[in-house]
Amino acid sequence: MKNKGLKLWDRAMKAIPGGNGLLSKRPDRYAPDIWPTYFSKAKGIKVWDLEDNEYTDMAQMGIGTCILGYGDDYVDSQVIDAVKTGVSCTLNPPEEVLLAEELLKLNPFASGVRFARTGGEAMAMAVRIARTHSKKDVVAFSGYHGWSDWYLATNLKGDNKLSQHLLPGLSPNGVPKGLEGTARPFLYNNVEDLHNVISDEVGTIIIEGARYDFPKPEFLEAIQKIAKEKGILIIVDEITSGWRMTDGGVFKLNGLKPDIVVYGKALGNGYAISAILGTKEVMDSSQDSFISSTFFTERVGFVAALATLKRMQETKIWVQLNSIGTIIGDKWLELSKKHGLNLSVTDYKPLITFKLDHGDQNQKLITLFTQEMLKKKYLAASSIYLTLCHTEDVLDEYFSACDTVFETMAKAIKEDTLDSLLETAPREDGFKRLN
Ligand SMILES: Cc1ncc(COP(=O)(O)O)c(C=O)c1O
């Protein structure tokens, strides 16, 4: 018997190709036949599904957006005030200027900001600005940067190179063939691979601030050196990493000198806002290209971001995210040793992630983890986007649930009962067409 959420998902699949607008919220990413899929309410780290079951979110937290927890009272109260005074108008909202000034203070290398709403859109804008400025089409990049043509063009050659950059299975269908060769991927932290893709045609290098690992000093030095020698622009995509290590992007900690930095996700604590910051010369190039959209100037995003920045700074949120992430990573390791699971954890603590090493059983084991944690009223996956509401006092109960479920997982491997224990089809890791 399907839960209410999955019944709605069936209707969604009839009305919305692919079911929704974001891969990471599809039930097949978790436990396809049992995942609650839709929420009726969310507050702090609590989530209620359509049947009013209450869960603790030890998983995606709005896919990294709600860094202060769901429905932060201060941010929401500022947004509600803005809603009451009007969000879209013939005139501009003053908060656009206030937010620009705040972000420039936090990023002294920069002297210009443009705003967008989503991460992929902000990265498309950043690439447009960089191409306008460098007058070169070719972009070398590492990591995931959204759904735009510039990025998916990587796969036009048919060798599925993006599979090494977070999401396997991304098809370049619909991307003009003329873009072939304009985006060259290189592996994160791999200096040799970086050198392999650099030529005089490259005008821009893009990396993520951090994902599962931090960039190594030799990798950053190589990027900086190549950029200087060849006059290449550096873009750091801090859409997922922003405010998780410091007050802004990870680049502020490692000495990299970018020309453009992009923020999104956590910046509005769930309200849509993204920002592209850069040096004066580079950002001025945005005026030589047409970059303009009605909702780039809508008020809620700016108000939410100003309020979120204030809360993140007052609480120094990144300190807590790191200390809780370290505790969780250490405990996962301890419990996996206790039960005999082959598990490692990532260095990057605020998006703490475990990786299993059980060959072709990995996806099924993670699905079993999600399935058994659901029974204990957790939304749980192998990654946790930590938030201000993930405090130490929620950990004991979570660890005791992990203890039992890791034991079940280890037993399933030893006794070869994984398939019979699964009450759902296994999760899917990458993108695929849903019928
Ligand atoms: C590093 C990075 N860049 C870009 C994006 C795309 O952002 P959005 O999903 O808001 O379009 C993401 C989303 O996960 C991301 O993690």
PDBQT file of the ligand as one rigid body, heavy atoms in Angstrom, charges set to zero:
ROOT
HETATM    1  C1  LIG A 501      28.176  23.902  -6.348  1.00  0.00    +0.000 C 
HETATM    2  C2  LIG A 501      26.835  24.056  -6.986  1.00  0.00    +0.000 A 
HETATM    3  N1  LIG A 501      26.698  24.879  -8.031  1.00  0.00    +0.000 NA
HETATM    4  C3  LIG A 501      25.511  25.079  -8.629  1.00  0.00    +0.000 A 
HETATM    5  C4  LIG A 501      24.383  24.414  -8.200  1.00  0.00    +0.000 A 
HETATM    6  C5  LIG A 501      23.075  24.639  -8.876  1.00  0.00    +0.000 C 
HETATM    7  O1  LIG A 501      22.221  25.353  -8.032  1.00  0.00    +0.000 OA
HETATM    8  P1  LIG A 501      20.641  25.311  -8.206  1.00  0.00    +0.000 P 
HETATM    9  O2  LIG A 501      20.189  23.917  -7.934  1.00  0.00    +0.000 OA
HETATM   10  O3  LIG A 501      20.119  26.300  -7.207  1.00  0.00    +0.000 OA
HETATM   11  O4  LIG A 501      20.342  25.738  -9.613  1.00  0.00    +0.000 OA
HETATM   12  C6  LIG A 501      24.485  23.529  -7.118  1.00  0.00    +0.000 A 
HETATM   13  C7  LIG A 501      23.299  22.786  -6.658  1.00  0.00    +0.000 C 
HETATM   14  O5  LIG A 501      23.371  21.791  -5.984  1.00  0.00    +0.000 OA
HETATM   15  C8  LIG A 501      25.738  23.337  -6.505  1.00  0.00    +0.000 A 
HETATM   16  O6  LIG A 501      25.894  22.486  -5.472  1.00  0.00    +0.000 OA
ENDROOT
TORSDOF 0
